[in-house]
Structures are given as structure tokens and as C-alpha cells.
Amino acid sequence: MSTQTQPSRKTVADMTPDELARATAQSMFDADGCSRAHGFELLDVRPGYAKMRAVVRDDFLNGHQICHGGMIFMLADSTFAFACNSYNLSTVASGCSIEFLRPVEKGDVLTAEAVEQTLSGRTGIYDIRVSNRADETVAMFRGKSAQIRGTVIPTDSAADAT
């Protein structure tokens, strides 16, 4: 009979802010069929911050054969969602705007980086810069978040801190 013990799993209360942000993001990403279906990659997340990437595919192109603005918006919006939910408090968008600054071609790689500008009470403001492979800004997105009831990961459950 083996006396090995199972590796311990941290509870939400035992996690550092960075571990909680990563665990929350993983839980959200696993449930986010839209981001996964479009091939979005979650590169980094920490409290109030997230970074995602997407390769511009054929089905991202509009009638001008450039990346559809809705696809750029979707990448920015998904990145915004990971940043504003990084505290494990269920949060949704209450408003947003986007400025498209340059066209994006098929095969280019888009990176969206969300940075919290302010968090006051249940409301946050986040700026998301979307850049191309050459690190040129192709769009700027500003999102306003509102915390709603609940948490992404139940606070009494165990989760990996990976």
C-alpha cells in the first residue's frame, strides 16, 4: 500500500492575486466557446491586465479582404473580459467604444493588451490596445465594466494555481 499523498490544491482564499487571476482566466477561457472557436490565445493575465493574440484567418476578412472590424472588436472585448474578471468578481461590460486606426491583412497576427485604468467601487475603466505583427496600433478600445453578483470561481472550491 502506497503512502503517497495527493498534491495539495490551493483554495481561492490561499491564492496570491496573480494565481487567482490565472485560475479565474483559465476557468473563463475553458467556458468561452467564442474565443476558442476563433483561435484566440490567452497569453498573459494578472490583476487588472490581460493579453491575447489571434491570427487573421480567411473567415475574419470582410468584403474588402481586410480584417472585419467586428473581429478586431471581439478580440479586444474578450481581452477586456479577462482583465476585468481577474479579481474573481463576476464582471460584465456596461459600455465600450473602439477606434479603428489601420487596416489588417490576412495572415497578420493581432495582439490585444488590456490595462485597467481605474477601479472604483463596482465600476472599472480599461484601455485595450490592439496591435499588428509590426507592433503598430490598429485599434484602441475602451471598456467600462460593472461588477455583478457572484464570482467566476466559487470561493469555497479548490483550484489549481497554474
N, C-alpha and C positions, 0 to 999 in steps of 0.2 A: 504494500500500500504506500502510495506516494504522499509525502507531507508538503508538497509544493503548494504554495498559496497563489491564488489568482492575483494578477496585478491590481493594485488599488485604483479605483476610478475617483476622480475628484468630483465633488458635488459643486453645483453652481456657486454656493457660498464660499467654497475653498479656492475658487479660481482667481487668478490675477486679472486685471482689466483686459490685458492682451489675450489671455487664454479664453476669457468669456467672449470677447469679440470674435475670435476664431471659431469657437464652438457654436456661437449663435449663427455666424455666417455659414458654417457647414450645414447646420440644420436647415437654414433657409434655402441654401443652394440645392440641397437634396430634394426639397419640395418645390423648387422653381422650374417647372417644366418649360416655361417660355425661354428663359436664359439658356438652359441646357440645349433646347431644340435648335437654337440659333448659334450654338457653338461658342457662347461666351465663356471665357475663362476668368475665374476669380483669382487674381494674383496676390493680393495683399489686403488685409483688413486689420484694423486696430481701433480703439475707441475714437469715434468721430471721423473715421477715414476708411476709404476703400479704393481699390484699383482693380479694373477689369480690362480684358482685351478681347477683340474679335477680329477675325479675318473677313474681309469683304468678299462674300461669295456671289455667284451669279444671281441667286434669288434675293439678294439685297439691292439689286440695281433697279432703277426706275426707267421710264421711257426715254430718258436722255443718256442711258447707260452709265450713270453715276450712282453712287450710293443714295438710296432713298433717305430723305430726311427723317422719316419715321423710324428707320433702323438706327440711325445715329441717336435719335431721341431715346429709343428703347435701351440702348447700351448705357447712355447717361442716366436714365431713370433707374435701371437696375443697379448701377453703381451707387447712386443716391440711396436706394433702399438698403443696401448692405451697410453703408456708412451710418445712416440714421437709426438702424436697428442694432448697432454694435454694442449697445449697453444692455441688451436683452430686455428692453422695454418695447412692446409692440408699438410700432410707429408707422404711419402712412403719410403719403403726400397730401398736403392741403392746397398746394398750388405750385406751379413751376412755369418757367419760360426758357426758351432756347434761342440762341442766335447762331445761325449757320454762317460761317466765315469763308469757307473754301470748299470746292468740290472734292469728292473722294472717289478714286477709281477702283475698279475690280482688282482684287488681289492685295490691296493695301491692308495694312494692319492698323486698326484703331485701338487706342488706349484711352480709357476714361479714368480720371482720378478725381475722387470726391473728397473735399475738405470741409469740415464743419467750420462755419464762420462764427456762429453764436448758438448757444443753447440756453433758453430762458424759460423756466417752468416746463410746460409741455410742448413748447414750440422751438424749432430749430431752423436755421438757415444754412444751406450747404451750396457751395460752388463746385461745379463739375467741369473740368477742362477735358475736352476730347481732342486728342492729337493723332496725327498720322505717323507712319513709319519714320519720316524725316523729323519728327518732333515739332511739326508745325501745328498750331492750333487750328482745328477745323470747325469747332463749335464750342460755345460756352453755354452751360445750363445752370440755372439757379433754381433750387428747390426749397420749398418751405415745408417742414414736417410738423406733424401733430401726433403726440403720443395718445394711444387709445388704451383701453383696458387690456391687461394681460401681459404675458411675456412670450418670447419666442420659444425658449427652452423652459419647461416648468422648473420653478426654483427649488422644488423638493426632489428633483430627479438627479441622477448621476449622469455625467457626460465626460467624454474624453477631452483632454485639454490639448489635443493636437490641432 
